[in-house]
Amino acid sequence: MRKLVPSYFAGAILGAIGFILGSQYVVRFIGVGDEPDGINFDQQSLVIGFIGLLLGWLIGIGAFKYPFTWLFSLKDPDHEEEMRLAGKDDGVMRYFRFTTDHKVVGIQYLVVTMIMLALGGLGAMLIRTELITPGAKAFPTGTYNTIVSMHGMIMILTTISFFIGPFGNFIVPLMIGARDMAFPRLNALSIALLIPGLVIFMFTPFLGLVIMNGDGGGVQTGWTIYGTIADQTGVGMTSFAAGVLLIGASSIMGAVNVITTVITMRTRGMTWTRLPMTVWGIFGAALLAAIGTSSFSVDLLMILLDRVYKTSFFYVAVGGDAAGAGGGSPWLSQNLFWFFGHPEVYLIVLPAFGIVIDILVVFGRKPLFGYKTAVLGIMGVVVLSFLVWAHHEFVSGWAPEIRPVYMATTEMISIPTGLIFLVALGTLWRGRLWMTTAMLFALSFIWNFLIGGITGIFLSDVPADVQLHGGMFVTAHFHFTMVGGALMGFFAAVYFWFPKMTGRMMDEKLGKIHFWGTQIGFNVAFLALLYAGLQGMPRRVADYAPIFAGANFVTSIFAYLLAASIIVFFYNVIASWVAGEKAVANPWGAKSLEWMVPTPVPLENFEEMPVVASGPYDYGEPADTKIPAAGGGSAGQAVG
């Protein structure tokens, strides 16, 4: 019988065993149904089971070997030795193990986040199927609320992860001339936490039926999961909160690693003013993730404590109930959530800003227009994004006297965002545009996010927000920023760096089909939803008045077109990865460092550490105005 070696397969087996042992310990030895001292053992068994699942998973994939070798003073291989050991396994199994190679971690993130994108997209299609005509026909109301909650949260988690994860790991070290991330083992742990977090999150709709004897599966809160509502919803909330908490921890670890890597591991000559804009965008997003996600993690931990151990962080006494006498605050949860929730929007979009600008430069064959202006715009968004969260509470009744302050800061954030748009347009001006699929998605980012920004101005104004806050106008605005901005940036990044990450070229014909299907489907669907919102249609409802039927029918039909185009994208990724045209080192003729190393990228990236003597945007010589042949391109930043 073959020995069970550390791998994702072993982790899945031990994780399942850990969940069963952890949950059954509470059931068998403490007793479900007995609730001394106000402890809810039904949900406690679930939490202990999730802890067992996590421990079993980490043991199975080999993540615990490092603390144990330290604890027992055993020989702990240094990073160079680990890299040499990893290099001996060139097969596909290296992608199913706990590894410290930043390139393998980047690929793992790419695959996992695309699975998350598919799950979130499936939720969107279920929502649009329910809303295609009036009348709650497809699902019971409680099931529909769970689908809405899970769709919203998983798409947020996906968009948080799919820049810092794949590109922050694979591309950023290459761009700054580093051999790896600053904390390789923390890097491996970040993806190791994301996977069980996703599994626990996906328990949510099944708990009530399968595990807890039909008692309250699912989540009725919406993706914002305010604490007071979370205290009242079914057992599915425990799984929802525990899964998101783990994914949040993964995000924080990844963010800390990116920040440290960019600050401390830039190669000789790679000054702050020579960093590509992609690095600035991911660096800014990492700052937001490290600070903002911590606030949300505290919120989730308090929700779990309120539910499982009957604390009163958010629980408010009803009818003199002594259990609420501790003074729970419903506004505390809202503030903790939105201190993450609005910076999170910019956390998602900032990497797209940087990536889009880099792609415009490469395929416009021009120097960047206003480098320092673009950096000022990105870092200005980082600072101001922590001063705008309370505009989400204009209608909550919390601190109405400070509404003007948050209205002003929300409107002010348009200034650094506008600077980035000016840089993008200035870079395009009189450029020699090469209309690859990556370039098309970069251009689509500009107009889609512009619509999101313009519609957001109305929501920053208190009188208008009071009228629009609970309607589909907000939903459509949000999708123009998240899908129209972040997702279009993600697609651009995949088409641009796919050759470097996989050694294969993506099919450009399929890419164009994907692009046009996405643009037509998305824009028509959500412009129609903007119209429904202006008519007064409320959001988060399974049924609606017939006056909104036309707009919803159009939205659903074109949402199906959007989904079909994304299926084409998934097919393109898989088919190209398996049998696409082999890529050369620099198919785009770009000048940043990642294109100066061979494809596939060597184990330690650079045979000799590069010395940077110029910026990544020195286009303009006659040779640089030509579209390169496959594998062409002039020398970039590195010399010596």
PANUVO-853945 format. One record per residue (C-alpha): residue number from 0; residue in one letter; z, x, y. Coordinates in nm, 3 decimals, m for minus. Each point is the difference from the previous one (the first is absolute). Layout:
- resi	resn	z	x	y
- NUM	A	Z	X	Y
...
END
This chain:
- resi	resn	z	x	y
- 0	M	0.000	0.000	0.000
- 1	R	m0.098	0.136	0.337
- 2	K	0.288	0.104	0.226
- 3	L	0.052	m0.222	0.305
- 4	V	m0.069	0.247	0.281
- 5	P	0.078	m0.074	0.367
- 6	S	m0.275	m0.224	0.138
- 7	Y	m0.050	m0.337	0.162
- 8	F	m0.032	m0.146	m0.351
- 9	A	0.343	0.134	m0.098
- 10	G	0.138	m0.118	0.334
- 11	A	m0.125	m0.354	m0.062
- 12	I	0.169	m0.012	m0.342
- 13	L	0.332	0.139	0.120
- 14	G	m0.015	m0.215	0.314
- 15	A	m0.031	m0.317	m0.210
- 16	I	0.290	0.116	m0.220
- 17	G	0.206	0.082	0.309
- 18	F	m0.058	m0.347	0.146
- 19	I	0.106	m0.171	m0.321
- 20	L	0.311	0.216	m0.043
- 21	G	0.104	m0.027	0.365
- 22	S	m0.038	m0.377	0.028
- 23	Q	0.151	m0.069	m0.343
- 24	Y	0.304	0.216	0.078
- 25	V	0.095	m0.248	0.269
- 26	V	m0.090	m0.300	m0.216
- 27	R	0.187	0.116	m0.312
- 28	F	0.301	0.184	0.136
- 29	I	0.072	m0.175	0.331
- 30	G	m0.142	m0.345	m0.062
- 31	V	m0.265	m0.204	0.178
- 32	G	0.129	m0.311	0.169
- 33	D	0.352	0.128	0.067
- 34	E	0.027	0.082	0.368
- 35	P	0.343	0.148	0.076
- 36	D	0.042	0.117	0.357
- 37	G	m0.325	m0.162	0.103
- 38	I	m0.226	0.238	m0.194
- 39	N	m0.327	m0.150	m0.124
- 40	F	m0.048	0.151	m0.346
- 41	D	m0.340	m0.162	m0.054
- 42	Q	m0.148	0.210	0.278
- 43	Q	0.229	0.296	m0.065
- 44	S	m0.141	0.029	m0.350
- 45	L	m0.345	0.007	0.153
- 46	V	0.091	0.274	0.249
- 47	I	0.166	0.214	m0.269
- 48	G	m0.309	m0.055	m0.214
- 49	F	m0.224	0.127	0.280
- 50	I	0.221	0.308	0.036
- 51	G	m0.037	0.057	m0.374
- 52	L	m0.377	m0.044	0.030
- 53	L	m0.016	0.260	0.276
- 54	L	0.216	0.251	m0.189
- 55	G	m0.197	m0.047	m0.321
- 56	W	m0.329	0.044	0.185
- 57	L	0.114	0.319	0.173
- 58	I	0.132	0.145	m0.327
- 59	G	m0.322	m0.089	m0.181
- 60	I	m0.232	0.164	0.253
- 61	G	0.216	0.314	0.013
- 62	A	0.129	m0.038	0.356
- 63	F	0.358	0.084	m0.102
- 64	K	m0.076	0.343	m0.137
- 65	Y	0.054	0.162	0.340
- 66	P	0.354	m0.128	0.075
- 67	F	0.107	0.069	m0.360
- 68	T	m0.131	0.356	0.000
- 69	W	0.192	0.052	0.326
- 70	L	0.316	m0.168	m0.134
- 71	F	0.011	0.210	m0.318
- 72	S	m0.119	0.322	0.166
- 73	L	m0.316	0.009	m0.212
- 74	K	m0.316	0.181	0.102
- 75	D	m0.183	m0.212	0.255
- 76	P	m0.367	0.098	0.035
- 77	D	m0.103	0.081	0.353
- 78	H	m0.284	m0.189	0.162
- 79	E	m0.260	0.266	m0.077
- 80	E	0.085	m0.016	m0.370
- 81	E	m0.016	m0.380	0.005
- 82	M	m0.344	0.017	0.158
- 83	R	m0.122	0.243	m0.266
- 84	L	0.133	m0.228	m0.273
- 85	A	m0.170	m0.299	0.162
- 86	G	m0.325	0.194	0.019
- 87	K	m0.008	0.037	m0.379
- 88	D	m0.050	m0.373	m0.037
- 89	D	m0.330	m0.095	0.156
- 90	G	m0.026	m0.330	m0.186
- 91	V	0.065	m0.349	0.123
- 92	M	0.359	0.006	m0.131
- 93	R	0.115	0.207	0.298
- 94	Y	m0.040	m0.320	0.208
- 95	F	0.253	m0.177	m0.224
- 96	R	0.284	0.248	0.042
- 97	F	0.264	0.103	0.249
- 98	T	m0.180	0.278	0.184
- 99	T	0.055	0.211	0.309
- 100	D	m0.371	0.059	0.070
- 101	H	m0.067	m0.177	0.330
- 102	K	m0.361	m0.071	m0.099
- 103	V	0.100	m0.176	m0.321
- 104	V	0.267	m0.197	0.189
- 105	G	m0.265	m0.100	0.254
- 106	I	m0.227	m0.133	m0.277
- 107	Q	0.294	m0.185	m0.158
- 108	Y	0.072	m0.163	0.335
- 109	L	m0.365	m0.095	0.044
- 110	V	m0.013	m0.178	m0.335
- 111	V	0.336	m0.176	0.037
- 112	T	m0.069	m0.120	0.353
- 113	M	m0.340	m0.134	m0.106
- 114	I	0.175	m0.196	m0.276
- 115	M	0.239	m0.134	0.264
- 116	L	m0.298	m0.091	0.220
- 117	A	m0.155	m0.193	m0.289
- 118	L	0.327	m0.189	m0.065
- 119	G	0.037	m0.085	0.369
- 120	G	m0.363	m0.111	0.017
- 121	L	0.052	m0.226	m0.301
- 122	G	0.290	m0.163	0.186
- 123	A	m0.224	m0.053	0.303
- 124	M	m0.262	m0.174	m0.212
- 125	L	0.263	m0.230	m0.153
- 126	I	0.116	m0.091	0.353
- 127	R	m0.353	m0.073	0.118
- 128	T	m0.066	m0.207	m0.313
- 129	E	0.300	m0.217	0.087
- 130	L	m0.106	m0.034	0.363
- 131	I	m0.373	m0.063	m0.051
- 132	T	0.063	m0.376	0.038
- 133	P	0.301	m0.202	0.123
- 134	G	0.262	m0.103	m0.252
- 135	A	0.218	0.229	m0.210
- 136	K	m0.210	m0.019	m0.317
- 137	A	m0.022	0.343	m0.159
- 138	F	0.370	0.096	m0.021
- 139	P	0.343	m0.157	0.042
- 140	T	0.142	0.068	0.346
- 141	G	0.260	0.244	m0.131
- 142	T	m0.264	0.199	m0.187
- 143	Y	m0.220	0.009	0.309
- 144	N	0.290	0.134	0.209
- 145	T	0.057	0.275	m0.256
- 146	I	m0.369	0.096	0.007
- 147	V	0.006	0.017	0.381
- 148	S	0.316	0.211	m0.001
- 149	M	m0.125	0.242	m0.263
- 150	H	m0.348	0.029	0.148
- 151	G	0.137	0.084	0.343
- 152	M	0.250	0.256	m0.124
- 153	I	m0.220	0.178	m0.252
- 154	M	m0.279	0.037	0.255
- 155	I	0.246	0.147	0.250
- 156	L	0.129	0.243	m0.263
- 157	T	m0.355	0.089	m0.100
- 158	T	m0.115	0.076	0.352
- 159	I	0.314	0.206	0.062
- 160	S	m0.073	0.209	m0.310
- 161	F	m0.377	0.038	m0.008
- 162	F	m0.026	0.250	0.286
- 163	I	0.314	0.214	m0.029
- 164	G	m0.025	m0.016	m0.381
- 165	P	m0.355	0.101	m0.098
- 166	F	m0.119	0.178	0.314
- 167	G	0.335	0.127	0.127
- 168	N	0.044	0.171	m0.337
- 169	F	m0.350	0.113	m0.092
- 170	I	m0.168	0.063	0.336
- 171	V	0.271	0.097	0.252
- 172	P	0.111	0.323	m0.176
- 173	L	m0.365	0.107	m0.021
- 174	M	m0.059	m0.087	0.366
- 175	I	0.290	0.216	0.121
- 176	G	m0.069	0.287	m0.240
- 177	A	0.301	m0.046	m0.230
- 178	R	0.018	0.059	m0.374
- 179	D	0.216	m0.309	m0.064
- 180	M	0.245	m0.239	0.160
- 181	A	0.329	0.127	0.138
- 182	F	0.206	m0.175	m0.272
- 183	P	m0.219	m0.022	m0.313
- 184	R	0.269	m0.158	m0.218
- 185	L	0.092	m0.258	0.262
- 186	N	m0.371	m0.072	0.020
- 187	A	m0.014	m0.064	m0.374
- 188	L	0.312	m0.219	0.025
- 189	S	m0.158	m0.214	0.273
- 190	I	m0.284	m0.118	m0.226
- 191	A	0.246	m0.023	m0.291
- 192	L	0.203	m0.260	0.196
- 193	L	m0.303	m0.195	0.120
- 194	I	m0.110	m0.100	m0.350
- 195	P	0.328	m0.154	m0.127
- 196	G	0.048	m0.157	0.343
- 197	L	m0.333	m0.176	m0.042
- 198	V	0.089	m0.111	m0.354
- 199	I	0.336	m0.144	0.111
- 200	F	m0.169	m0.173	0.295
- 201	M	m0.248	m0.165	m0.237
- 202	F	0.293	m0.145	m0.204
- 203	T	0.054	m0.245	0.288
- 204	P	m0.206	m0.305	m0.103
- 205	F	0.100	0.020	m0.367
- 206	L	0.377	0.040	0.018
- 207	G	0.095	m0.365	0.023
- 208	L	m0.216	m0.102	m0.295
- 209	V	0.040	0.294	m0.239
- 210	I	0.338	0.163	0.067
- 211	M	0.227	m0.234	0.192
- 212	N	m0.065	m0.325	m0.193
- 213	G	m0.213	m0.158	0.268
- 214	D	0.254	0.052	0.277
- 215	G	m0.177	0.066	0.324
- 216	G	m0.277	0.250	m0.068
- 217	G	m0.220	0.099	0.292
- 218	V	0.066	0.054	0.367
- 219	Q	m0.005	m0.262	0.276
- 220	T	0.055	0.219	0.305
- 221	G	m0.341	0.128	0.106
- 222	W	m0.056	0.374	0.017
- 223	T	0.257	0.045	0.280
- 224	I	0.287	m0.093	m0.240
- 225	Y	0.260	m0.070	0.270
- 226	G	0.348	0.046	m0.144
- 227	T	0.130	m0.353	0.053
- 228	I	m0.299	m0.151	m0.181
- 229	A	0.012	0.269	m0.270
- 230	D	0.361	m0.098	m0.072
- 231	Q	m0.116	m0.351	m0.085
- 232	T	m0.310	0.068	m0.208
- 233	G	m0.028	0.043	m0.378
- 234	V	0.062	0.298	m0.223
- 235	G	m0.351	0.130	0.062
- 236	M	0.127	0.133	0.333
- 237	T	0.214	0.255	m0.186
- 238	S	m0.306	0.147	m0.167
- 239	F	m0.201	m0.024	0.322
- 240	A	0.262	0.187	0.204
- 241	A	0.074	0.263	m0.267
- 242	G	m0.369	0.081	m0.048
- 243	V	m0.070	0.029	0.372
- 244	L	0.312	0.214	0.042
- 245	L	m0.132	0.251	m0.254
- 246	I	m0.345	0.004	0.157
- 247	G	0.164	0.053	0.338
- 248	A	0.192	0.298	m0.137
- 249	S	m0.330	0.140	m0.127
- 250	S	m0.151	m0.044	0.347
- 251	I	0.291	0.179	0.170
- 252	M	m0.023	0.295	m0.240
- 253	G	m0.373	0.031	0.056
- 254	A	0.045	m0.019	0.376
- 255	V	0.268	0.271	0.011
- 256	N	m0.224	0.223	m0.209
- 257	V	m0.302	m0.049	0.227
- 258	I	0.205	0.067	0.316
- 259	T	0.148	0.321	m0.142
- 260	T	m0.336	0.117	m0.136
- 261	V	m0.182	m0.041	0.330
- 262	I	0.278	0.163	0.201
- 263	T	0.069	0.299	m0.224
- 264	M	m0.303	0.073	m0.220
- 265	R	m0.298	0.027	0.235
- 266	T	m0.202	0.312	m0.073
- 267	R	m0.030	0.287	0.243
- 268	G	m0.189	m0.105	0.310
- 269	M	0.035	m0.374	m0.070
- 270	T	0.172	m0.087	0.327
- 271	W	0.098	m0.353	0.097
- 272	T	m0.313	m0.025	0.217
- 273	R	m0.225	0.091	m0.295
- 274	L	0.128	m0.268	m0.235
- 275	P	m0.263	m0.257	m0.102
- 276	M	0.068	m0.351	0.125
- 277	T	0.054	m0.119	m0.358
- 278	V	0.305	0.227	m0.019
- 279	W	0.130	m0.133	0.332
- 280	G	m0.046	m0.359	m0.116
- 281	I	0.175	0.050	m0.335
- 282	F	0.272	0.210	0.167
- 283	G	0.069	m0.279	0.251
- 284	A	0.005	m0.259	m0.279
- 285	A	0.244	0.214	m0.198
- 286	L	0.238	0.007	0.296
- 287	L	m0.011	m0.380	0.015
- 288	A	0.047	m0.032	m0.377
- 289	A	0.300	0.233	m0.011
- 290	I	0.180	m0.192	0.276
- 291	G	m0.124	m0.358	m0.028
- 292	T	0.001	m0.035	m0.378
- 293	S	0.363	0.115	m0.004
- 294	S	0.091	m0.306	0.208
- 295	F	m0.177	m0.233	m0.243
- 296	S	0.167	0.171	m0.295
- 297	V	0.342	m0.074	0.151
- 298	D	m0.105	m0.363	0.046
- 299	L	m0.107	m0.026	m0.366
- 300	L	0.321	0.164	m0.122
- 301	M	0.209	m0.249	0.198
- 302	I	m0.205	m0.289	m0.141
- 303	L	0.071	0.120	m0.354
- 304	L	0.371	0.044	0.073
- 305	D	0.018	m0.349	0.152
- 306	R	m0.172	m0.149	m0.303
- 307	V	0.167	0.194	m0.280
- 308	Y	0.350	0.072	0.133
- 309	K	0.033	m0.283	0.255
- 310	T	0.054	0.220	0.304
- 311	S	m0.069	m0.160	0.336
- 312	F	m0.234	0.227	0.195
- 313	F	m0.235	m0.293	0.057
- 314	Y	0.178	m0.290	m0.168
- 315	V	0.133	m0.257	0.248
- 316	A	0.275	m0.246	m0.090
- 317	V	m0.107	m0.361	m0.041
- 318	G	0.258	m0.278	0.023
- 319	G	0.295	0.237	0.020
- 320	D	m0.088	0.194	m0.316
- 321	A	0.240	0.294	m0.004
- 322	A	m0.261	0.220	m0.170
- 323	G	m0.185	0.017	0.330
- 324	A	0.302	0.070	0.212
- 325	G	m0.089	0.368	0.020
- 326	G	m0.237	m0.076	0.285
- 327	G	m0.350	0.048	m0.140
- 328	S	m0.272	0.028	0.266
- 329	P	m0.342	m0.159	m0.058
- 330	W	m0.147	0.207	0.285
- 331	L	0.113	0.328	m0.158
- 332	S	m0.255	m0.036	m0.278
- 333	Q	m0.278	m0.092	0.245
- 334	N	0.067	0.306	0.213
- 335	L	0.025	0.236	m0.297
- 336	F	m0.324	m0.137	m0.140
- 337	W	m0.204	0.005	0.319
- 338	F	0.125	0.345	0.100
- 339	F	m0.206	0.093	m0.305
- 340	G	m0.249	m0.284	0.011
- 341	H	m0.173	0.074	0.327
- 342	P	m0.003	0.381	m0.011
- 343	E	m0.137	m0.057	m0.351
- 344	V	m0.317	m0.148	0.152
- 345	Y	m0.061	0.326	0.185
- 346	L	0.118	0.201	m0.301
- 347	I	m0.294	m0.156	m0.183
- 348	V	m0.254	0.034	0.281
- 349	L	0.079	0.349	0.137
- 350	P	m0.152	0.184	m0.300
- 351	A	m0.307	m0.222	0.035
- 352	F	m0.025	0.104	0.368
- 353	G	m0.006	0.367	m0.096
- 354	I	m0.231	m0.041	m0.299
- 355	V	m0.251	m0.212	0.194
- 356	I	m0.014	0.253	0.285
- 357	D	m0.061	0.285	m0.246
- 358	I	m0.278	m0.195	m0.171
- 359	L	m0.163	m0.088	0.334
- 360	V	m0.005	0.370	0.088
- 361	V	m0.150	0.109	m0.333
- 362	F	m0.271	m0.265	m0.009
- 363	G	m0.064	0.007	0.374
- 364	R	m0.049	0.381	m0.007
- 365	K	0.188	0.033	0.329
- 366	P	0.323	0.164	0.115
- 367	L	0.294	m0.237	0.034
- 368	F	0.016	m0.163	0.341
- 369	G	0.352	0.055	0.138
- 370	Y	0.205	0.165	m0.276
- 371	K	0.325	0.006	0.199
- 372	T	m0.060	m0.356	0.114
- 373	A	m0.026	m0.113	m0.362
- 374	V	0.321	0.185	m0.093
- 375	L	0.176	m0.155	0.299
- 376	G	m0.120	m0.343	m0.113
- 377	I	0.126	0.043	m0.357
- 378	M	0.339	0.139	0.099
- 379	G	0.033	m0.258	0.278
- 380	V	m0.039	m0.273	m0.261
- 381	V	0.269	0.170	m0.213
- 382	V	0.251	m0.011	0.287
- 383	L	m0.078	m0.347	0.132
- 384	S	m0.019	m0.162	m0.344
- 385	F	0.381	0.011	m0.024
- 386	L	0.032	m0.191	0.328
- 387	V	m0.198	m0.312	m0.087
- 388	W	0.157	m0.153	m0.313
- 389	A	0.192	m0.276	0.178
- 390	H	m0.314	m0.185	0.107
- 391	H	0.012	m0.146	m0.353
- 392	E	0.326	m0.169	0.102
- 393	F	m0.120	m0.173	0.316
- 394	V	0.040	m0.336	m0.177
- 395	S	0.318	0.085	m0.197
- 396	G	0.251	m0.055	0.280
- 397	W	0.128	0.357	m0.019
- 398	A	0.077	0.166	0.338
- 399	P	m0.244	m0.202	0.214
- 400	E	0.100	0.199	0.310
- 401	I	m0.178	0.312	m0.129
- 402	R	m0.329	m0.172	m0.081
- 403	P	m0.172	0.143	0.313
- 404	V	0.085	0.355	m0.111
- 405	Y	m0.162	m0.040	m0.340
- 406	M	m0.293	m0.188	0.146
- 407	A	m0.062	0.296	0.233
- 408	T	0.031	0.266	m0.272
- 409	T	m0.229	m0.197	m0.230
- 410	E	m0.266	m0.014	0.268
- 411	M	0.054	0.369	0.083
- 412	I	m0.094	0.108	m0.352
- 413	S	m0.355	m0.104	0.081
- 414	I	m0.024	0.308	0.224
- 415	P	0.024	0.276	m0.267
- 416	T	m0.206	m0.217	m0.236
- 417	G	m0.264	m0.030	0.272
- 418	L	m0.006	0.379	0.039
- 419	I	m0.091	0.035	m0.368
- 420	F	m0.280	m0.254	0.041
- 421	L	m0.135	0.190	0.302
- 422	V	m0.002	0.324	m0.201
- 423	A	m0.188	m0.171	m0.282
- 424	L	m0.261	m0.148	0.234
- 425	G	m0.035	0.326	0.192
- 426	T	m0.060	0.184	m0.327
- 427	L	m0.274	m0.245	m0.098
- 428	W	m0.174	0.020	0.338
- 429	R	m0.340	0.169	m0.043
- 430	G	0.090	0.122	m0.347
- 431	R	m0.253	0.045	m0.280
- 432	L	0.140	m0.260	m0.236
- 433	W	m0.031	0.038	m0.377
- 434	M	0.057	m0.351	m0.134
- 435	T	0.174	0.067	m0.329
- 436	T	0.227	m0.265	m0.153
- 437	A	0.303	0.193	0.127
- 438	M	m0.145	m0.007	0.353
- 439	L	m0.074	m0.372	m0.022
- 440	F	0.359	m0.079	m0.094
- 441	A	0.127	0.229	0.276
- 442	L	m0.212	m0.194	0.252
- 443	S	0.118	m0.333	m0.143
- 444	F	0.359	0.111	0.057
- 445	I	m0.070	0.013	0.374
- 446	W	m0.120	m0.356	0.044
- 447	N	0.237	m0.159	m0.253
- 448	F	0.311	0.167	0.134
- 449	L	m0.116	m0.081	0.354
- 450	I	0.007	m0.371	m0.088
- 451	G	0.347	0.049	m0.147
- 452	G	0.117	0.174	0.316
- 453	I	m0.142	m0.261	0.238
- 454	T	0.150	m0.292	m0.195
- 455	G	0.331	0.188	m0.008
- 456	I	0.019	0.000	0.380
- 457	F	0.055	m0.377	m0.005
- 458	L	0.285	0.039	m0.248
- 459	S	0.176	0.256	0.222
- 460	D	0.032	m0.260	0.277
- 461	V	0.306	m0.222	m0.043
- 462	P	m0.148	m0.339	0.107
- 463	A	m0.312	0.048	m0.215
- 464	D	0.197	0.135	m0.296
- 465	V	0.233	m0.301	0.000
- 466	Q	m0.308	m0.221	m0.049
- 467	L	m0.184	0.220	m0.250
- 468	H	0.281	0.164	m0.197
- 469	G	0.018	m0.233	m0.298
- 470	G	m0.373	m0.055	m0.038
- 471	M	m0.305	0.142	m0.175
- 472	F	m0.100	0.180	0.320
- 473	V	0.271	0.256	m0.080
- 474	T	m0.122	0.028	m0.360
- 475	A	m0.357	0.065	0.113
- 476	H	0.112	0.252	0.265
- 477	F	0.209	0.182	m0.257
- 478	H	m0.292	0.024	m0.242
- 479	F	m0.229	0.137	0.269
- 480	T	0.248	0.284	0.052
- 481	M	0.088	0.058	m0.366
- 482	V	m0.328	m0.069	m0.180
- 483	G	m0.235	0.058	0.291
- 484	G	0.185	0.315	0.100
- 485	A	0.187	0.161	m0.289
- 486	L	m0.215	m0.116	m0.292
- 487	M	m0.326	0.094	0.173
- 488	G	0.151	0.342	0.073
- 489	F	0.100	0.032	m0.366
- 490	F	m0.351	m0.082	m0.119
- 491	A	m0.142	0.255	0.245
- 492	A	0.243	0.263	m0.129
- 493	V	m0.084	m0.066	m0.366
- 494	Y	m0.375	0.028	0.057
- 495	F	0.052	0.315	0.210
- 496	W	0.242	0.197	m0.223
- 497	F	m0.095	m0.138	m0.343
- 498	P	m0.231	0.299	m0.064
- 499	K	0.280	0.246	0.070
- 500	M	0.264	m0.190	m0.198
- 501	T	m0.208	m0.078	m0.310
- 502	G	m0.297	0.239	0.009
- 503	R	m0.241	m0.297	0.001
- 504	M	m0.201	m0.180	0.267
- 505	M	0.037	m0.374	0.044
- 506	D	m0.312	m0.215	m0.023
- 507	E	m0.122	m0.061	0.356
- 508	K	m0.207	m0.309	m0.092
- 509	L	0.301	m0.170	m0.153
- 510	G	0.198	0.123	0.299
- 511	K	m0.232	m0.181	0.241
- 512	I	0.027	m0.322	m0.204
- 513	H	0.377	0.036	0.010
- 514	F	m0.009	0.061	0.376
- 515	W	m0.212	m0.298	0.100
- 516	G	0.175	m0.238	m0.238
- 517	T	0.335	0.112	0.138
- 518	Q	m0.100	m0.032	0.365
- 519	I	m0.165	m0.339	m0.029
- 520	G	0.265	m0.144	m0.231
- 521	F	0.296	0.131	0.196
- 522	N	m0.119	m0.075	0.353
- 523	V	m0.121	m0.355	m0.066
- 524	A	0.310	m0.084	m0.208
- 525	F	0.254	0.110	0.257
- 526	L	m0.188	m0.111	0.311
- 527	A	0.008	m0.346	m0.160
- 528	L	0.373	0.044	m0.060
- 529	L	0.050	0.095	0.366
- 530	Y	m0.167	m0.329	0.088
- 531	A	0.230	m0.191	m0.240
- 532	G	0.299	0.166	0.164
- 533	L	m0.115	m0.100	0.347
- 534	Q	m0.035	m0.356	m0.127
- 535	G	0.367	0.014	m0.096
- 536	M	0.000	0.059	m0.376
- 537	P	0.341	0.131	m0.117
- 538	R	0.017	0.299	m0.234
- 539	R	0.181	0.022	m0.335
- 540	V	m0.080	m0.356	m0.102
- 541	A	m0.168	m0.111	m0.323
- 542	D	m0.128	m0.325	0.152
- 543	Y	m0.143	m0.070	0.344
- 544	A	m0.153	m0.276	0.211
- 545	P	m0.369	m0.088	m0.052
- 546	I	m0.085	0.120	0.354
- 547	F	0.032	0.358	m0.128
- 548	A	m0.216	m0.054	m0.310
- 549	G	m0.327	0.138	0.140
- 550	A	0.144	0.330	0.120
- 551	N	0.190	0.051	m0.326
- 552	F	m0.305	m0.074	m0.213
- 553	V	m0.200	0.264	0.192
- 554	T	0.287	0.248	m0.025
- 555	S	0.033	m0.044	m0.376
- 556	I	m0.375	0.026	m0.073
- 557	F	m0.039	0.320	0.199
- 558	A	0.326	0.136	m0.142
- 559	Y	m0.165	m0.028	m0.343
- 560	L	m0.292	0.205	0.138
- 561	L	0.248	0.259	0.125
- 562	A	0.164	0.013	m0.344
- 563	A	m0.338	0.037	m0.173
- 564	S	m0.091	0.293	0.225
- 565	I	0.331	0.174	m0.079
- 566	I	m0.073	m0.045	m0.372
- 567	V	m0.325	0.189	0.069
- 568	F	0.214	0.274	0.158
- 569	F	0.224	0.026	m0.307
- 570	Y	m0.306	0.015	m0.224
- 571	N	m0.152	0.271	0.221
- 572	V	0.318	0.208	m0.019
- 573	I	0.024	m0.024	m0.380
- 574	A	m0.371	0.050	m0.071
- 575	S	m0.031	0.289	0.244
- 576	W	0.314	0.168	m0.133
- 577	V	m0.133	m0.019	m0.355
- 578	A	m0.368	0.074	0.048
- 579	G	m0.076	0.050	0.370
- 580	E	m0.209	0.281	0.141
- 581	K	0.195	0.326	0.002
- 582	A	0.120	0.097	0.345
- 583	V	m0.037	0.339	0.163
- 584	A	0.276	0.158	0.205
- 585	N	m0.107	m0.139	0.338
- 586	P	m0.248	m0.288	m0.031
- 587	W	0.056	m0.119	0.359
- 588	G	m0.024	0.334	0.180
- 589	A	0.352	m0.046	0.136
- 590	K	0.205	0.278	0.160
- 591	S	0.362	m0.068	m0.095
- 592	L	0.169	0.216	m0.263
- 593	E	m0.005	m0.242	m0.294
- 594	W	m0.378	0.033	m0.015
- 595	M	0.016	0.380	m0.010
- 596	V	0.154	0.014	m0.350
- 597	P	m0.202	m0.051	m0.321
- 598	T	m0.039	m0.335	m0.170
- 599	P	0.194	m0.062	m0.220
- 600	V	0.283	0.150	0.202
- 601	P	0.162	0.305	m0.167
- 602	L	0.352	m0.028	m0.136
- 603	E	0.162	0.165	0.304
- 604	N	m0.268	m0.108	0.251
- 605	F	m0.084	0.336	0.159
- 606	E	m0.068	0.334	m0.171
- 607	E	0.106	0.167	0.324
- 608	M	0.193	m0.177	0.272
- 609	P	m0.240	m0.090	0.281
- 610	V	0.041	0.114	0.359
- 611	V	m0.111	m0.262	0.251
- 612	A	m0.186	0.120	0.306
- 613	S	m0.138	m0.326	0.143
- 614	G	0.045	m0.375	0.003
- 615	P	m0.156	m0.242	m0.252
- 616	Y	m0.237	m0.159	0.252
- 617	D	m0.220	0.284	0.121
- 618	Y	m0.328	m0.183	m0.046
- 619	G	m0.284	0.034	0.245
- 620	E	m0.203	0.298	m0.114
- 621	P	m0.362	m0.096	m0.079
- 622	A	0.062	0.038	m0.374
- 623	D	0.292	m0.240	0.023
- 624	T	m0.205	m0.284	0.142
- 625	K	m0.197	m0.030	m0.323
- 626	I	0.104	m0.206	m0.296
- 627	P	0.090	0.249	m0.275
- 628	A	m0.172	0.004	m0.334
- 629	A	0.214	m0.074	m0.303
- 630	G	0.250	0.280	m0.010
- 631	G	m0.092	0.129	0.344
- 632	G	0.219	0.066	0.297
- 633	S	0.096	0.296	0.209
- 634	A	0.321	0.197	m0.012
- 635	G	0.303	m0.186	0.127
- 636	Q	0.339	0.089	0.138
- 637	A	0.095	0.277	m0.238
- 638	V	m0.088	0.366	0.037
- 639	G	0.134	0.299	m0.189
END
